[in-house]
Amino acid sequence: MVNFQYYAPTKVVFGKDTELQTGALAKEFGASKVLVHYGGNSAVKSGLLERVCNSLKEANLPYVTLGGVVPNPRLSLVYKGIDLVKKEGVDFLLAVGGGSVIDSCKAIGYGVYNDCDPWLFYSKQAQAKGCLPVAAVLTIAAAGSEMSHSSVITNEDGWLKRGYSTDYARCKFAVMNPELTYTLPSYQTASGCVDIMMHTMERYFSHEPHTELTDRFCESLIRTVMHNAQILMEHPTDYHARAEVMWASSLSHNGLTGCGTVGDWASHQIEHELGGMFDVAHGAGLSAIWGSWARYVYQENIAKFVQFATHIMDIPDTYGTLQEIALAGICAMEDFYHSIHMPTSLSELGIHPTDAQIEELSEKCVFFGKRTVGTFKVLKAEDIQKIYQAAR
């Protein structure tokens, strides 16, 4: 187990009707004028936006609104948000939506606080010195951005999808009402469940020994999400299943499942390039490439993949050789993805990148030779090309 710091300062307010407390919470954390940031019409049609805004009014908090966030949130809207916040004198950012909206808020917060182009931070040209306060009313269980220090933004100039992580951007509070996720399409629910699982799997596949407690956290979380994802495919308004998945979303990406380990994150980096070039759903992109990544790297630490197979995927330890058990575990996870209608290849994802596009994706992933990705197996551009090719 390596040394670690666990920092999770976000106040979580979880349960039915909790969005009605939003105004009081914003006031508690020092807001005097709020930007309410959201995505499309669903927040309006459902009445959620009105309830949140009424809650702000009841707390005597003035606010302005900015909609239009899309999956793989765009830098161009971040710039609009920065201009609006400066013009209106906003000092608190409230995301009403999922990870894309929260990430857009975080990027706006970086831009305003540091009075500069936030892309400087996402492109690793500078380090932020702070961020305007951010909070969330969560409507999608997936990204875990409501408790994480991370955010991901897509720059339309070159279609580069890049992440940036600092504790400055951790949400002050997160309002989490599982009922707000009832109306999500099944594809979005399933994609979110994959993302939740992958946030923990990226941490689980580590070479670090003696992480028994953290490993058990990981295994329990993944199994819990798998069980409840299948329930939600048939019963989308099952409150208890929605609640389990929503809470798992936060715990999977607030650092708990990585305590004492060294995370890999190669699958996320590989998928980010797919999201940038093809604008695919993040979770679906992850399921499409994970099996190819796993088969490419499993022999680096076959014992960890055997543990994954036996502890999570219920492959008997008498199944065969260590290699056979490890590969059976990978196949079993792909079978699970199919059971919730998620892709396990790029063709199933609906994209057919050319050889030239795969080369471009791979070079972008390693920042044109400036970095490698992954720790379970360190990957260069040529390795990433092979994974994309295997995933076709």
KADADA-V808830 format. One record per residue. N is the residue number from 1. RES is the residue in one letter. PHI is phi as a letter, one per 20 degrees, with the letter a starting at -180 (NA if undefined). BURIAL is 1 if it has 24 or more other ideal C-beta (glycine too) atoms within 12 Angstrom, else 0. D_CENTER is the distance of its C-alpha to the mean C-alpha in Angstrom with 1 decimal. Layout:
# KADADA-V808830
n: [N & N]
res: [RES & RES]
phi: [PHI & PHI]
burial: [BURIAL & BURIAL]
d_center: [D_CENTER & D_CENTER]
This chain:
# KADADA-V808830
n: [1 & 2 & 3 & 4 & 5 & 6 & 7 & 8 & 9 & 10 & 11 & 12 & 13 & 14 & 15 & 16 & 17 & 18 & 19 & 20 & 21 & 22 & 23 & 24 & 25 & 26 & 27 & 28 & 29 & 30 & 31 & 32 & 33 & 34 & 35 & 36 & 37 & 38 & 39 & 40 & 41 & 42 & 43 & 44 & 45 & 46 & 47 & 48 & 49 & 50 & 51 & 52 & 53 & 54 & 55 & 56 & 57 & 58 & 59 & 60 & 61 & 62 & 63 & 64 & 65 & 66 & 67 & 68 & 69 & 70 & 71 & 72 & 73 & 74 & 75 & 76 & 77 & 78 & 79 & 80 & 81 & 82 & 83 & 84 & 85 & 86 & 87 & 88 & 89 & 90 & 91 & 92 & 93 & 94 & 95 & 96 & 97 & 98 & 99 & 100 & 101 & 102 & 103 & 104 & 105 & 106 & 107 & 108 & 109 & 110 & 111 & 112 & 113 & 114 & 115 & 116 & 117 & 118 & 119 & 120 & 121 & 122 & 123 & 124 & 125 & 126 & 127 & 128 & 129 & 130 & 131 & 132 & 133 & 134 & 135 & 136 & 137 & 138 & 139 & 140 & 141 & 142 & 143 & 144 & 145 & 146 & 147 & 148 & 149 & 150 & 151 & 152 & 153 & 154 & 155 & 156 & 157 & 158 & 159 & 160 & 161 & 162 & 163 & 164 & 165 & 166 & 167 & 168 & 169 & 170 & 171 & 172 & 173 & 174 & 175 & 176 & 177 & 178 & 179 & 180 & 181 & 182 & 183 & 184 & 185 & 186 & 187 & 188 & 189 & 190 & 191 & 192 & 193 & 194 & 195 & 196 & 197 & 198 & 199 & 200 & 201 & 202 & 203 & 204 & 205 & 206 & 207 & 208 & 209 & 210 & 211 & 212 & 213 & 214 & 215 & 216 & 217 & 218 & 219 & 220 & 221 & 222 & 223 & 224 & 225 & 226 & 227 & 228 & 229 & 230 & 231 & 232 & 233 & 234 & 235 & 236 & 237 & 238 & 239 & 240 & 241 & 242 & 243 & 244 & 245 & 246 & 247 & 248 & 249 & 250 & 251 & 252 & 253 & 254 & 255 & 256 & 257 & 258 & 259 & 260 & 261 & 262 & 263 & 264 & 265 & 266 & 267 & 268 & 269 & 270 & 271 & 272 & 273 & 274 & 275 & 276 & 277 & 278 & 279 & 280 & 281 & 282 & 283 & 284 & 285 & 286 & 287 & 288 & 289 & 290 & 291 & 292 & 293 & 294 & 295 & 296 & 297 & 298 & 299 & 300 & 301 & 302 & 303 & 304 & 305 & 306 & 307 & 308 & 309 & 310 & 311 & 312 & 313 & 314 & 315 & 316 & 317 & 318 & 319 & 320 & 321 & 322 & 323 & 324 & 325 & 326 & 327 & 328 & 329 & 330 & 331 & 332 & 333 & 334 & 335 & 336 & 337 & 338 & 339 & 340 & 341 & 342 & 343 & 344 & 345 & 346 & 347 & 348 & 349 & 350 & 351 & 352 & 353 & 354 & 355 & 356 & 357 & 358 & 359 & 360 & 361 & 362 & 363 & 364 & 365 & 366 & 367 & 368 & 369 & 370 & 371 & 372 & 373 & 374 & 375 & 376 & 377 & 378 & 379 & 380 & 381 & 382 & 383 & 384 & 385 & 386 & 387 & 388 & 389 & 390 & 391 & 392]
res: [M & V & N & F & Q & Y & Y & A & P & T & K & V & V & F & G & K & D & T & E & L & Q & T & G & A & L & A & K & E & F & G & A & S & K & V & L & V & H & Y & G & G & N & S & A & V & K & S & G & L & L & E & R & V & C & N & S & L & K & E & A & N & L & P & Y & V & T & L & G & G & V & V & P & N & P & R & L & S & L & V & Y & K & G & I & D & L & V & K & K & E & G & V & D & F & L & L & A & V & G & G & G & S & V & I & D & S & C & K & A & I & G & Y & G & V & Y & N & D & C & D & P & W & L & F & Y & S & K & Q & A & Q & A & K & G & C & L & P & V & A & A & V & L & T & I & A & A & A & G & S & E & M & S & H & S & S & V & I & T & N & E & D & G & W & L & K & R & G & Y & S & T & D & Y & A & R & C & K & F & A & V & M & N & P & E & L & T & Y & T & L & P & S & Y & Q & T & A & S & G & C & V & D & I & M & M & H & T & M & E & R & Y & F & S & H & E & P & H & T & E & L & T & D & R & F & C & E & S & L & I & R & T & V & M & H & N & A & Q & I & L & M & E & H & P & T & D & Y & H & A & R & A & E & V & M & W & A & S & S & L & S & H & N & G & L & T & G & C & G & T & V & G & D & W & A & S & H & Q & I & E & H & E & L & G & G & M & F & D & V & A & H & G & A & G & L & S & A & I & W & G & S & W & A & R & Y & V & Y & Q & E & N & I & A & K & F & V & Q & F & A & T & H & I & M & D & I & P & D & T & Y & G & T & L & Q & E & I & A & L & A & G & I & C & A & M & E & D & F & Y & H & S & I & H & M & P & T & S & L & S & E & L & G & I & H & P & T & D & A & Q & I & E & E & L & S & E & K & C & V & F & F & G & K & R & T & V & G & T & F & K & V & L & K & A & E & D & I & Q & K & I & Y & Q & A & A & R]
phi: [NA & e & f & b & d & d & c & c & e & f & e & d & d & d & p & f & m & f & f & f & e & g & f & f & f & f & f & g & e & n & f & c & b & d & e & e & d & b & e & d & f & f & f & f & f & f & n & f & f & f & f & f & f & f & f & f & f & f & e & l & d & f & b & c & c & b & e & o & f & d & g & l & g & e & f & f & f & g & f & f & f & f & f & f & f & f & f & e & m & f & c & b & d & d & e & d & r & d & g & f & f & f & f & f & f & f & f & f & f & f & f & f & f & e & l & b & f & f & f & g & f & f & e & m & e & b & d & f & d & r & b & g & f & c & b & b & d & e & c & c & e & a & f & m & f & f & c & e & e & d & b & c & c & d & e & f & f & n & l & e & d & c & d & b & c & b & f & g & e & f & f & f & b & c & e & c & d & g & f & f & e & g & e & f & g & g & f & f & f & f & g & f & f & f & f & g & f & f & f & e & f & f & e & f & e & c & e & f & e & m & c & g & f & f & f & f & g & g & f & f & f & f & f & f & f & g & f & f & f & f & f & f & f & d & c & f & d & f & g & f & f & f & f & f & f & f & f & f & g & f & f & f & c & d & o & g & e & c & f & n & d & d & f & e & m & f & f & f & f & f & f & g & f & f & f & f & e & d & l & e & f & f & f & f & f & f & f & f & d & f & f & f & f & f & f & f & d & g & f & f & b & f & f & f & f & f & f & g & f & e & e & d & e & m & e & f & f & e & f & r & f & g & f & f & f & g & f & f & f & f & f & f & f & f & f & f & g & f & f & d & m & d & f & c & b & f & f & f & f & n & c & c & f & f & g & f & f & f & f & f & g & f & f & f & f & e & l & l & n & e & b & d & c & n & c & f & b & f & d & d & g & f & f & f & g & f & f & g & f & f & e & g]
burial: [0 & 0 & 0 & 0 & 0 & 0 & 0 & 1 & 0 & 1 & 1 & 1 & 1 & 1 & 0 & 0 & 0 & 1 & 1 & 1 & 1 & 1 & 1 & 1 & 1 & 1 & 1 & 0 & 1 & 0 & 1 & 0 & 1 & 1 & 1 & 1 & 1 & 1 & 1 & 0 & 0 & 1 & 1 & 0 & 0 & 1 & 0 & 1 & 1 & 0 & 1 & 1 & 1 & 0 & 1 & 1 & 0 & 0 & 1 & 0 & 1 & 0 & 1 & 1 & 1 & 1 & 1 & 1 & 1 & 1 & 1 & 1 & 1 & 1 & 1 & 0 & 1 & 1 & 1 & 1 & 1 & 1 & 0 & 1 & 1 & 0 & 0 & 0 & 0 & 1 & 1 & 1 & 1 & 1 & 1 & 1 & 1 & 1 & 1 & 1 & 1 & 1 & 1 & 1 & 1 & 1 & 1 & 1 & 1 & 1 & 1 & 1 & 1 & 1 & 0 & 0 & 1 & 1 & 1 & 0 & 1 & 1 & 0 & 0 & 0 & 0 & 0 & 1 & 0 & 0 & 1 & 1 & 1 & 1 & 1 & 1 & 1 & 1 & 1 & 1 & 1 & 1 & 1 & 1 & 1 & 1 & 1 & 1 & 1 & 1 & 1 & 1 & 1 & 1 & 1 & 0 & 0 & 0 & 1 & 1 & 1 & 1 & 1 & 1 & 1 & 1 & 1 & 1 & 1 & 1 & 1 & 1 & 1 & 1 & 1 & 1 & 1 & 1 & 1 & 1 & 1 & 1 & 0 & 1 & 0 & 1 & 1 & 1 & 1 & 1 & 1 & 1 & 1 & 1 & 1 & 1 & 1 & 1 & 1 & 1 & 1 & 1 & 1 & 1 & 1 & 1 & 1 & 1 & 0 & 0 & 1 & 0 & 0 & 1 & 1 & 0 & 1 & 1 & 1 & 1 & 1 & 1 & 1 & 1 & 1 & 1 & 1 & 1 & 1 & 1 & 1 & 1 & 1 & 0 & 0 & 1 & 0 & 0 & 0 & 0 & 1 & 1 & 1 & 1 & 1 & 1 & 1 & 1 & 1 & 1 & 1 & 1 & 1 & 1 & 1 & 1 & 1 & 1 & 1 & 1 & 1 & 1 & 1 & 1 & 1 & 1 & 1 & 1 & 1 & 1 & 1 & 1 & 1 & 1 & 1 & 1 & 1 & 1 & 1 & 1 & 1 & 1 & 1 & 1 & 1 & 1 & 1 & 1 & 1 & 1 & 1 & 1 & 1 & 1 & 1 & 1 & 1 & 1 & 0 & 1 & 1 & 1 & 1 & 1 & 1 & 1 & 1 & 1 & 1 & 1 & 1 & 1 & 1 & 0 & 1 & 0 & 0 & 0 & 0 & 0 & 0 & 1 & 0 & 0 & 1 & 1 & 1 & 1 & 1 & 1 & 1 & 1 & 1 & 1 & 0 & 1 & 1 & 0 & 0 & 1 & 1 & 1 & 1 & 1 & 1 & 1 & 0 & 0 & 1 & 0 & 1 & 0 & 1 & 0 & 0 & 0 & 1 & 1 & 0 & 1 & 1 & 1 & 1 & 1 & 1 & 1 & 0 & 0 & 0 & 0 & 0 & 0 & 1 & 1 & 1 & 1 & 1 & 0 & 1 & 0 & 1 & 0 & 1 & 1 & 1 & 1 & 1 & 1 & 1 & 1 & 1 & 1]
d_center: [24.9 & 24.1 & 24.5 & 21.4 & 20.7 & 18.6 & 17.9 & 16.2 & 18.3 & 16.5 & 18.9 & 17.6 & 19.8 & 19.2 & 21.3 & 23.4 & 24.4 & 22.6 & 21.8 & 25.5 & 25.1 & 23.0 & 26.0 & 27.4 & 24.2 & 23.9 & 27.6 & 27.1 & 24.8 & 27.3 & 26.4 & 29.4 & 27.9 & 24.5 & 22.5 & 20.9 & 18.2 & 17.0 & 16.4 & 19.1 & 22.0 & 20.4 & 20.1 & 23.7 & 25.1 & 23.8 & 25.5 & 22.4 & 22.8 & 26.5 & 26.0 & 23.7 & 26.2 & 29.1 & 27.7 & 27.5 & 31.1 & 32.3 & 31.1 & 33.1 & 30.1 & 30.4 & 27.4 & 26.5 & 24.0 & 22.0 & 20.3 & 19.3 & 15.5 & 14.4 & 11.3 & 10.6 & 12.3 & 15.7 & 17.5 & 20.6 & 19.5 & 18.4 & 22.0 & 23.4 & 21.6 & 23.0 & 26.4 & 26.3 & 25.4 & 28.2 & 30.6 & 30.1 & 29.9 & 26.6 & 25.5 & 22.5 & 19.3 & 18.1 & 15.0 & 15.9 & 13.1 & 9.4 & 6.5 & 8.7 & 11.6 & 10.5 & 9.6 & 13.0 & 14.6 & 13.7 & 15.1 & 18.1 & 18.7 & 18.9 & 21.2 & 23.5 & 23.8 & 24.6 & 26.5 & 25.3 & 23.2 & 19.6 & 19.2 & 21.3 & 18.6 & 15.9 & 18.7 & 19.7 & 23.1 & 23.1 & 21.6 & 21.0 & 23.4 & 21.7 & 19.7 & 20.9 & 19.9 & 16.7 & 16.1 & 14.4 & 15.7 & 12.9 & 13.6 & 10.6 & 9.2 & 5.8 & 2.7 & 5.4 & 6.3 & 9.6 & 10.5 & 8.9 & 10.9 & 8.5 & 8.3 & 8.6 & 11.8 & 14.0 & 17.7 & 20.0 & 22.7 & 22.1 & 18.7 & 16.9 & 13.1 & 12.7 & 10.6 & 12.4 & 12.3 & 15.1 & 16.0 & 17.7 & 14.7 & 13.8 & 14.4 & 18.0 & 17.5 & 15.2 & 17.1 & 15.9 & 18.3 & 17.5 & 20.2 & 18.2 & 16.1 & 19.4 & 19.8 & 16.6 & 17.8 & 17.6 & 15.8 & 12.9 & 13.1 & 13.2 & 10.4 & 8.2 & 10.1 & 9.6 & 5.8 & 6.9 & 9.8 & 8.6 & 7.0 & 10.5 & 12.4 & 11.5 & 13.2 & 15.8 & 17.3 & 19.3 & 23.0 & 23.5 & 26.1 & 26.9 & 23.5 & 24.7 & 23.3 & 19.7 & 20.0 & 21.3 & 18.3 & 16.0 & 18.4 & 18.8 & 15.2 & 14.7 & 18.1 & 17.5 & 14.5 & 16.7 & 19.7 & 18.3 & 16.5 & 19.9 & 21.5 & 19.4 & 20.5 & 24.0 & 23.7 & 21.0 & 22.6 & 22.8 & 22.0 & 21.7 & 19.3 & 17.1 & 17.4 & 16.6 & 13.3 & 12.4 & 13.5 & 11.9 & 8.4 & 9.6 & 11.6 & 9.2 & 7.5 & 10.6 & 12.5 & 14.8 & 14.1 & 14.8 & 18.0 & 20.8 & 19.0 & 18.1 & 14.7 & 14.8 & 11.6 & 13.9 & 12.2 & 9.1 & 11.9 & 13.9 & 11.6 & 10.9 & 14.6 & 14.8 & 12.6 & 14.9 & 18.0 & 17.7 & 15.1 & 13.7 & 11.0 & 7.9 & 8.2 & 11.9 & 12.0 & 10.6 & 13.3 & 15.8 & 15.8 & 15.1 & 18.7 & 20.3 & 18.5 & 19.6 & 23.1 & 23.3 & 22.6 & 23.6 & 27.1 & 25.9 & 25.7 & 26.8 & 27.2 & 23.5 & 23.0 & 26.0 & 24.6 & 21.4 & 23.8 & 26.2 & 24.1 & 21.2 & 22.6 & 26.1 & 27.9 & 31.3 & 32.3 & 35.5 & 33.8 & 35.1 & 34.7 & 31.7 & 30.6 & 31.1 & 29.1 & 26.2 & 26.3 & 26.8 & 23.6 & 21.6 & 23.6 & 22.9 & 19.1 & 19.7 & 22.1 & 19.6 & 17.2 & 20.4 & 21.3 & 18.4 & 19.2 & 16.4 & 17.7 & 18.6 & 20.0 & 19.8 & 22.8 & 21.3 & 18.3 & 21.2 & 21.3 & 24.2 & 23.8 & 27.2 & 28.1 & 28.2 & 24.6 & 23.4 & 25.3 & 23.8 & 20.2 & 21.1 & 22.9 & 20.1 & 17.7 & 20.3 & 21.0 & 24.4 & 25.5 & 24.4 & 21.9 & 21.0 & 17.7 & 17.2 & 19.3 & 20.1 & 21.9 & 22.1 & 21.6 & 23.6 & 23.7 & 26.1 & 24.0 & 21.0 & 23.6 & 24.7 & 21.3 & 20.9 & 24.5 & 24.2 & 21.2 & 23.5]
